[in-house]
Amino acid sequence: MTTEDVSAAVKQARTVMRRVQEHLRGIHLTLGAKDESAGFADVIYHESSPLPALNYVIPRRNTAHVPGSHIEDGLKLLRQRGRVGRVYFAEGLYPPLFIGSLRELGLVVETETPMMVYRPQQGVLSLPVLPPEITINRVEGQQSMGIWWYVWRNAFYDVVTSTVDPIILGQDLRSTAQGNQIDLILYRYAFAVGVVRMTVHDKSACIAARALMKDYYTPELMRLLQGAAVRMALDAGCDLVFMPGETDAERQLCRDSGFIDAGSMVCYVESSAIAVPAAENQPAEVQPVLIL
C-alpha cells in the first residue's frame, strides 16, 4: 500500500467516524437533550435523564482542537446540573494534545465502544437465505411503541441495547413522525420473535437495539434481522449504516455480514466516578433505556 493509499484510508476512516459522532449527537438532541456552548466545546445535557449518553461534553463541530480550559468549563456546567463530568468523542478525530488535556483534568477512559460500519460501496451484504416461514415487516406509530414496551418487559427475549444510542420508550410516535426512527419486526409463522430499531440522521442509520426470543435465537436469524435493517436504511436513502460492536461475538457477526471495523466512540469520565463503588442493591450503571 502506497503512502497515498494510507493517507486516503485514514481520511475516509475519519470521515466515517465524524459522521457517526454527528449522528449520535443529533439523535441525542432529538431525544430531548439540550446543547449549550462552552467556547470550543459543547455541553449535551438532558434535564430528566442521567443516562451518560445524554449528558457529556463534546468538541464543537469543525473544531480540530479544544483547549483544556474550554473542556473544564463544559464539565463545570454538567456538575452544576447534577451530572457526572464526561467527555465523549470519536477516536482519531483529535490530536494527542487533546487527550493530554483530558488527562490533565483528571479524566480517565470510562468506555471505548467499537463501531461496525456498512456502506453500499463495500459490496453486497452477505446474508443467509430467508426461510419460507420467516417474514420481516416495518412497523410504525402505536404498533412500534407497543412492541418495544412488550419486549422490554418480556423475559423470553434477549434484548441488546446500545450505550451510545439509547431507547426512550414513550417518544416513539414523535420520532417516527420526524423520520428519526425505523422499527422492524421479524415474524415466524405470523408470530413475532424478533424486533430491531434504527435511528436515522442525515443519511446515516444506527442499528440501536435488537431483540430475539431466546428459544429461537441463532446467529443466522440475528444476521437476517440486522440485514433487513440495513436494506431498509438503504431504501430510505441512507448511505452509511453503523452499529456498536460491544462484544467479540457481535463484531464477528457484523463482519460475517459485510460490516467493517471503523473505530470507536470514547468516553472519558472524572476519575472519582470510577473510584466510587455502586451502592448496595443499586445497579452499577444506568441502563440505556429511558421510560417517559
NULUM-414955 format. One line per 10 residues: number of its first residue (from 1); their letters; for each residue z, y, x of C-alpha. Coordinates in steps of 0.02 Angstrom, whole numbers. Example, Ala and Ser with C-alpha at 12.3 -4.5 7.8 and 13.67 -1.06 7.14 Angstrom:
<recs>
1	AS	390/-225/615  357/-53/684
</recs>
This chain:
<recs>
1	MTTEDVSAAV	0/0/0  -51/168/70  59/322/83  -41/399/-59  -11/245/-167  176/252/-134  181/438/-175  85/409/-337  201/265/-387  356/371/-355
11	KQARTVMRRV	283/516/-455  241/400/-600  416/324/-598  494/497/-604  381/549/-747  433/395/-846  619/421/-814  605/606/-857  531/556/-1025  669/428/-1050
21	QEHLRGIHLT	800/560/-1013  719/686/-1132  703/554/-1268  888/511/-1262  939/693/-1256  827/733/-1405  891/586/-1507  1073/630/-1469  1039/803/-1541  963/728/-1699
31	LGAKDESAGF	1125/627/-1718  1223/787/-1736  1265/833/-1557  1253/1015/-1506  1176/1090/-1350  1267/1229/-1256  1211/1311/-1094  1315/1316/-935  1193/1400/-816  1076/1269/-743
41	ADVIYHESSP	1170/1134/-838  1178/1096/-1024  1327/1027/-1120  1291/900/-1256  1439/891/-1374  1472/805/-1542  1609/881/-1650  1661/721/-1739  1617/581/-1619  1695/545/-1448
51	LPALNYVIPR	1554/424/-1400  1511/451/-1216  1326/452/-1260  1353/607/-1368  1467/706/-1251  1409/747/-1075  1340/874/-953  1156/857/-907  1042/957/-790  940/1086/-882
61	RNTAHVPGSH	759/1043/-915  636/1076/-773  779/1104/-651  766/1015/-483  943/1057/-426  1102/1110/-515  1239/1200/-416  1406/1112/-420  1485/1267/-497  1371/1251/-649
71	IEDGLKLLRQ	1417/1068/-669  1601/1117/-657  1577/1249/-793  1499/1117/-905  1641/996/-875  1767/1133/-921  1676/1160/-1086  1690/975/-1125  1875/972/-1083  1906/1123/-1194
81	RGRVGRVYFA	1833/1022/-1337  1945/874/-1303  1812/767/-1220  1814/674/-1054  1709/758/-920  1547/662/-895  1379/698/-813  1228/599/-873  1054/594/-797  907/486/-745
91	EGLYPPLFIG	916/406/-574  795/476/-445  759/644/-528  881/746/-424  909/761/-235  1055/683/-139  1137/856/-134  1161/843/-323  1252/677/-307  1358/752/-168
101	SLRELGLVVE	1409/894/-284  1466/769/-416  1574/677/-291  1650/839/-227  1702/874/-407  1798/710/-410  1671/616/-517  1632/432/-493  1500/316/-564  1551/250/-734
111	TETPMMVYRP	1392/162/-788  1216/127/-724  1104/68/-865  936/-7/-809  786/44/-914  644/-75/-954  479/9/-996  317/-43/-1078  159/64/-1077  -10/14/-1152
121	QQGVLSLPVL	-98/31/-984  11/-107/-913  -88/-234/-1013  -68/-337/-1169  106/-388/-1225  146/-569/-1187  220/-640/-1346  247/-812/-1425  134/-859/-1569  209/-805/-1735
131	PPEITINRVE	261/-964/-1829  196/-976/-2009  373/-967/-2081  408/-801/-1992  361/-628/-2058  412/-458/-1992  410/-305/-2104  453/-122/-2085  588/-54/-2200  637/123/-2240
141	GQQSMGIWWY	762/229/-2333  901/145/-2430  846/-29/-2379  854/20/-2196  1030/87/-2213  1088/-62/-2314  1028/-194/-2192  1123/-116/-2047  1282/-98/-2148  1265/-282/-2192
151	VWRNAFYDVV	1226/-341/-2014  1364/-238/-1934  1496/-320/-2044  1425/-496/-2035  1498/-613/-1905  1348/-729/-1919  1238/-605/-1823  1231/-572/-1637  1213/-383/-1630  1155/-297/-1471
161	TSTVDPIILG	1179/-108/-1473  1145/18/-1338  1273/126/-1249  1138/257/-1217  1059/267/-1391  1197/237/-1519  1178/193/-1703  1252/312/-1829  1270/222/-1993  1254/346/-2135
171	QDLRSTAQGN	1117/454/-2060  980/327/-2088  895/416/-2232  887/580/-2139  825/502/-1976  691/401/-2065  630/554/-2160  618/652/-1998  517/514/-1915  651/482/-1783
181	QIDLILYRYA	687/303/-1833  595/139/-1867  679/-18/-1934  601/-192/-1941  669/-349/-2024  621/-525/-1969  615/-650/-2112  615/-839/-2102  556/-913/-2267  595/-747/-2352
191	FAVGVVRMTV	773/-746/-2282  820/-601/-2167  876/-673/-2000  841/-527/-1883  829/-339/-1875  779/-211/-1744  798/-22/-1739  695/101/-1637  718/285/-1611  562/393/-1592
201	HDKSACIAAR	546/559/-1500  391/649/-1435  278/494/-1424  412/385/-1345  512/247/-1431  676/165/-1382  724/-7/-1445  904/42/-1478  979/-107/-1571  936/-287/-1611
211	ALMKDYYTPE	1018/-423/-1712  980/-606/-1746  1078/-734/-1843  1172/-844/-1720  1109/-1005/-1799  928/-953/-1773  936/-867/-1605  808/-917/-1475  734/-813/-1333  563/-836/-1413
221	LMRLLQGAAV	622/-765/-1579  701/-616/-1491  539/-586/-1398  445/-590/-1563  564/-462/-1636  552/-346/-1485  363/-368/-1476  343/-322/-1658  443/-165/-1624  330/-119/-1478
231	RMALDAGCDL	174/-143/-1582  246/-39/-1722  287/100/-1599  111/97/-1527  37/101/-1703  148/254/-1737  65/345/-1591  192/313/-1453  127/286/-1277  294/237/-1200
241	VFMPGETDAE	419/108/-1262  581/75/-1171  746/-12/-1195  907/-36/-1098  919/-197/-1000  1107/-208/-984  1114/-391/-930  1010/-501/-817  957/-605/-967  899/-452/-1065
251	RQLCRDSGFI	799/-387/-918  715/-555/-889  672/-568/-1074  589/-398/-1062  492/-445/-905  429/-603/-990  354/-491/-1125  270/-368/-1007  403/-235/-981  436/-171/-805
261	DAGSMVCYVE	594/-108/-719  587/82/-719  753/149/-653  924/183/-728  1018/309/-830  1176/351/-733  1341/419/-797  1471/498/-684  1645/524/-753  1809/602/-697
271	SSAIAVPAAE	1899/476/-588  2057/496/-692  1965/424/-842  1928/266/-742  2104/250/-673  2197/263/-839  2210/89/-921  2172/68/-1105  2324/73/-1219  2389/-93/-1282
281	NQPAEVQPVL	2289/-162/-1429  2158/-24/-1408  1977/-55/-1355  1937/-9/-1176  1788/95/-1231  1717/166/-1391  1586/56/-1474  1412/135/-1478  1416/148/-1668  1475/295/-1772
291	IL	1503/273/-1959  1490/432/-2061
</recs>
